[in-house]
């Protein structure tokens, strides 16, 4: 489904029974709501799931950037308002986790819970050069040269060997990402600097991280956990960046248990 919101046509899916608690799913950079397929299948009997495509990704429009995390959080706010979604649970991975942190601080009192998976609350200064290089490659050559290095970061070697079909499906999501959307979001991501404000988040927080994530390493999740009073930290062994796909059962079990307690 698509909805025009403040000049941006946003693509989203709804799953699960009406009247059930809301669960919003927000994807990583260079993916789409499709990356949440295992969690949607497992949880759609218990929750009313809103899985949406971030600005510049999937079926959502990709206007010229740069974007900001505040803008991406406001996109979400507009979508929730248009659909009449109040006090949802929120689960975001990587970029989705950054949007979730920004949203929780920008719109206090609006979330029932917040799950932050394989993400960070800040990047070191030297990361800016890495993001600038990726932006340069995308602008000059498109998404194809970025696909393989990204997949190497996102999945462990064992998973590449064990589940090549999943890796191939994610490769297609990367290749399908509009350059404008990738660049716009990549300009927003390295600017995140929320660690010192995490204590102000006013809902329960779950932090999930793949033990072998090289993109947003465990130390980044530990930092979020340390600065968010009352938060929980779950580390998933044998998982890299897209832990929800590499260890779907363990990821979903952690998420389900947390949501049930909120």
N, C-alpha and C positions, 0 to 999 in steps of 0.2 A: 504494500500500500504506500501511497505517496500523499504528502500534505504540504501545501505552500505555507511557509511560516516566515514572516518578516523578510520576504524576498528570497528565501532559500527553500527549494523544494526538497523535503526530507523523506527518505525511504525508511520504512519500518515494518515489522511483523508483529502480530499479536498471537499468542498461543495460550492455551489453558482456559479454564472455566471463568466466566464472568463472576465477579463477587469474591474470588479468591484473592489473597494478598498479592500486591503487585511486586514484581521483580524486574528491574531494568538491567539489561546486559549491554555493555559498551566494549567494543573491540579494540584491538591494537592498531598501530600504524600499518598501512599497506595490507589491511584485511577488510573484512566486512562482517555483518552479523552472522554470516555463514559459519564463521569459526566457532560459534557457540552451539553447533548442532548437537553434540553429546549432552550438554547441560539442558538444552531445551527438551530433548527427548526424555531425559530422566526426571525433570522437574515440572513438566507441563501439566501433570495431573494434580499438583499441589499448589501451583502459583499461576497467576495471570501474568504472563511473561511479555514484556516489551523489549524486543531486540531491534536496535536501530542502527543505521549507517551514519557515521560521523561525516560532517562537512568534508567534501572532497573524496569520499569513499563510497564504494558499492553503488547503490542507486540514488544516492544523495548528490545534489549538484556540487560542482567543483569550481567555484568562482576563483578569480585570481587572488593570491595572498598578498602579503603574509597574513596568517591567522594568529590568534592568541588563544591561550587556554581559557581566558575569561570569555572570549567569544564562543568557544566551543561549549563552555558550560551554559552560556545563555541560549545557545541553540537547543540544548537539552531542556532548559527551563521552558522555552516556548513550546516544545513538543509535549512536555508533560501537561502544561496548561491547556493546550488545544485538545488533548485527549482526556482531560479531566482526571489525571492520575495524581492522587494525593498520598503523601507519606510512603513512597515505595522503598523496598529494599533495592540497593544498587550494587552491582558487581561489575568492576571494570578491570581490564588487563592491560598492562603497559600504558599506552596513551590513554586508554579508557580509565585506568586507575588515576592518572594525572587529572583527567577531566573530573573524576569523582571527588578528588580532594578539593579541587577548585570550586566545584559546585557546592560541596558541603560547607565550605567557608564563606562562599558568596551568598548562599541562600540558606542560612541557618534555620533549623527546625523543619526542614522539608523532607529529610530522609529518615526512614525507620532504621536502617542499618547501612553500613558501607563496607564492602569487601574490596580490597586493593590487592590485585594479583600481579606478581612479576613487574613491579613498577618502582618508581622512585619519587622522593619529595624534593630532590635537588640533584643537579649534576655538577661535577667539578668544572672549573673554568676551562680546563684543557679539552673537555668534551665538545666545546663549540667548534673546534677545528674539524672534528670527525663529522659532525652534522653538516658543516659547510661543504665538506668534500662530497658527501652523499647528495646534497642538493645540486652541486655542480654536475655530478654524473647524471642525475635524473634529467636536468635541463638540457644537457648536451647529447645524451644518448638514449633517453627514455628509461623505462623500468627494467629492461632485460638484464643489463649488467649488474643490477642490484639484487637480482633474485637469488642467485646461488650463495653469495656471501651472507645474505639475510637468513636463508634456510640453514646454513651452517651454524649460525648463532641461535636460531630458534629451536632446533631439535638436536638431541644427542646423536652421536654416530650410531649407537645401537638402535635408536628409533628409526633413523634413515634406513638401516638394513631391514628392520622388522616390519615397518609400515610404509613402504614406498608410495602406496596409493594416497595416504594422508598427506605426505610431503608433496606429492604431485598436485593435490587439490589446493594446498596452500600456495604453491608456486603460481598456480593460475590466478589466485586472488591478488598476489603481488603484481603480476603482469597486467592485470585488469585495472589496477589503481591508476586513476588519472595523474599525470605528472603534476598538474596544478594542485591537486589535493595532497599529494605526497610532499611537495615542496612547501605548501602553505602550513601543513601540520609540522613538518620538520623545522620550520622556523619558530614555531611555538614551543615545541617540546624542550629544547635545551635551556629555555628561559625559566623553567619551573624553579621556584625557590620558596618552598612552603614549610620546610622542616620546623622552623621556629614558631609556626602558627598552628601546628597540628593539635596542640593541647586544647584548642578552641572548638574542635569538632564535637558536636553535641549529640552524637548517636553512637551505638556500639560499632566497633571496627574490628574486622578480621583481615589479617595480612597473610597472604599465601605466596610462597616462592618456590620455584624449582631449585633444588640444591645445586644443580649444574648450570644455572642461568648465567651466561657471560655478558648479556646485554644490560640487565639490571641485576647485578650480583646480589647474593644473599645479604651482604653487608648493607645494602640499600634498604632492604626490607626490615632488617634488624634496626636500622636507624628510625624508620617510620614507627615501628613497634615501640621503641624506647621513648619516642617523643609523643606518643598517643596514649594517655592514661587509660588503663582498663582494656586495651586492645589485646587480641590474641594473635599469635604467630604460628602458622603451620608450614613446615618445610617438607616438600615432596621429594623423596629420593628418586634418582634416575629420571630427572626431568630438567629440561632447559627452559627457554623463555616462554614458549606456548605450553605451559604446564597443563592447561585444561584439555589439550589434545593429546599430549604425550602420556599423561596419567589421568584419563578422564574419570575413572571410577573413584580414585582417591581424591581428586579435586572436587568432584560433585559431593562426595561423602562429607568432606570438610565444610563445604558451603551449606549443604542441607542441615547438618548439625548446628551450625552457627545460626542460620535463619530460624530454625525451630526454637532456639533459645531467646530470640529477640522479641 
